[in-house]
Amino acid sequence: MNSKLPKRDERNDITSLVSRATSDLATRASLISRGLQDISERLRADSLKAAQDKAGLELNPLDEECRSKNQIALLTEELGIDWNRPTLLLDVGSWWREPINYPHSPGIKCFNFVCELKFLPDSPRHAKLFHELEYLSDDPREAGKEITVYRRSRTTGEMCELGEGLLLHDQEGGPLILELLRAFPEDMSDEDCIRELADGAYQTVAYDPAYGNVILFSWR
Amino acid sequence: MQMPVKPRRPEDAELSRKREELAELQARLAELELQLLTLRLELAEFEALYHAKAGHLYAELDEVEALIAERLAKIRPLDREAAESASSARRRADASRQAIDASLTLPPPVSRSQTLRDLYRAAAKQLHPDLAGDDNDRAIRERLMTEANLAYAGGDEARLQEILEEYQSSPDTVVGNDVGAELVRAIRRITLTIANISKVEAGVSSLNSSEIYKLKTTVDEARKRGSDVLGDLVENLRQTIRARRQHLQTL
């Protein structure tokens, strides 16, 4: 026999619990979805961080600096970046995985994405940026533009680092290529890695400090 | 003197087989109904806990975000985008507040013993409304089944026992009919019970694919690995709310 039977008020709570368990579910669903999404993302980030730690590769000095969300917020504030106002839109199309061999970092993968410049606000500053992207450099030794790519929650605006990127331009008039290096769990398939990168709950963004432009990547 | 053995009529044998079949199906249905109710209660209890811990923080965060967006819209009266952001943030904050108002109150924790589960199974088998002989019997069964659900939810073994006794002593449970009618009744009850098993299985399956089930499973599995993901979420939300409140004060 249960020694602690519910009191009258508690019984009312139980009655309410039983009768309302399946009612008003749609109203409450949004808060549940957000919790599930945030917790899943946190677990995924932990898993990826574990993979990165295991890989043990320092991709860029900015890695450590930008690892925490607070530090990203600080960087945003210092540089006065308004992530809500992208000045450049790159439409991400097809992709391929480039074989790389880091013997001590098996989790590191390199994906190449073909990007199309879709949106360019009409201002001289951004035209200069376009030039910068179109002709990345006359010097073949500086064939790409290094950028840090972030992911930004569409609901909270929170940001975390997605990976280290290099914007390349193979041929004049041709598309831009984003080369992205990131550590993934070893058993994750390429398709799952791409799904992870293109998660619709987030915006993929980068900042080009040379011209103060916020680059928004749009996944097809 | 040896008594002559009365030969068993074929319809008696068939009735006996049908009753056995029905008893097995009713036992399965009772087990499934117990599973469904237990799952529903566990999810409702978890949901109440979730809203008490994290849900109200989301609502608070949305309120702060709405205030920030409204403040920005006021600062930039000609900025249409700012005005749209403000009204969108306000809609979201209102929806979250409504969600919290509709959330479940967290009842005291209840432990459900094996005896309680056995009693509930017995109640589900005996009281199922689809087994009613007539409308009056159905009304009694429906009332008692609702009471049995509440007693199970509250962990009240004594009340469950009372409910069973109340029904068993009811004059409505006494029936007398010929074999033919009993056979037809048994066949119809079998059909009804099979249909109910499908319904309850669908209910369990639907709950198992719900977001609240996924959330509970994620939290439970993380706990087994020694990680308090719900606690981390709460802490993260609190930090975000603090930071956003500070930002609001600077505007």
HADDOCK unambig.tbl for C-alpha pairs under 7 A between the chains (distance, minus, plus):
assign (segid A and resid 1 and name CA) (segid B and resid 157 and name CA) 6.07 0.50 0.50
assign (segid A and resid 2 and name CA) (segid B and resid 155 and name CA) 6.60 0.50 0.50
assign (segid A and resid 2 and name CA) (segid B and resid 156 and name CA) 6.66 0.50 0.50
assign (segid A and resid 2 and name CA) (segid B and resid 157 and name CA) 6.73 0.50 0.50
assign (segid A and resid 5 and name CA) (segid B and resid 155 and name CA) 6.92 0.50 0.50
assign (segid A and resid 5 and name CA) (segid B and resid 156 and name CA) 6.18 0.50 0.50
assign (segid A and resid 6 and name CA) (segid B and resid 154 and name CA) 6.33 0.50 0.50
assign (segid A and resid 10 and name CA) (segid B and resid 107 and name CA) 6.23 0.50 0.50
assign (segid A and resid 10 and name CA) (segid B and resid 108 and name CA) 6.93 0.50 0.50
assign (segid A and resid 11 and name CA) (segid B and resid 154 and name CA) 6.89 0.50 0.50
assign (segid A and resid 13 and name CA) (segid B and resid 105 and name CA) 6.48 0.50 0.50
assign (segid A and resid 13 and name CA) (segid B and resid 107 and name CA) 5.60 0.50 0.50
assign (segid A and resid 14 and name CA) (segid B and resid 107 and name CA) 6.20 0.50 0.50
assign (segid A and resid 14 and name CA) (segid B and resid 153 and name CA) 6.67 0.50 0.50
assign (segid A and resid 14 and name CA) (segid B and resid 154 and name CA) 6.43 0.50 0.50
assign (segid A and resid 15 and name CA) (segid B and resid 150 and name CA) 6.38 0.50 0.50
assign (segid A and resid 17 and name CA) (segid B and resid 44 and name CA) 6.58 0.50 0.50
assign (segid A and resid 17 and name CA) (segid B and resid 104 and name CA) 6.32 0.50 0.50
assign (segid A and resid 18 and name CA) (segid B and resid 41 and name CA) 6.86 0.50 0.50
assign (segid A and resid 21 and name CA) (segid B and resid 40 and name CA) 7.00 0.50 0.50
assign (segid A and resid 21 and name CA) (segid B and resid 44 and name CA) 5.36 0.50 0.50
assign (segid A and resid 24 and name CA) (segid B and resid 102 and name CA) 6.58 0.50 0.50
assign (segid A and resid 27 and name CA) (segid B and resid 99 and name CA) 5.19 0.50 0.50
assign (segid A and resid 28 and name CA) (segid B and resid 99 and name CA) 4.61 0.50 0.50
assign (segid A and resid 28 and name CA) (segid B and resid 102 and name CA) 6.82 0.50 0.50
assign (segid A and resid 28 and name CA) (segid B and resid 103 and name CA) 6.56 0.50 0.50
assign (segid A and resid 31 and name CA) (segid B and resid 55 and name CA) 5.91 0.50 0.50
assign (segid A and resid 32 and name CA) (segid B and resid 212 and name CA) 6.42 0.50 0.50
assign (segid A and resid 33 and name CA) (segid B and resid 211 and name CA) 6.64 0.50 0.50
assign (segid A and resid 36 and name CA) (segid B and resid 215 and name CA) 5.29 0.50 0.50
assign (segid A and resid 39 and name CA) (segid B and resid 229 and name CA) 6.58 0.50 0.50
assign (segid A and resid 39 and name CA) (segid B and resid 233 and name CA) 6.75 0.50 0.50
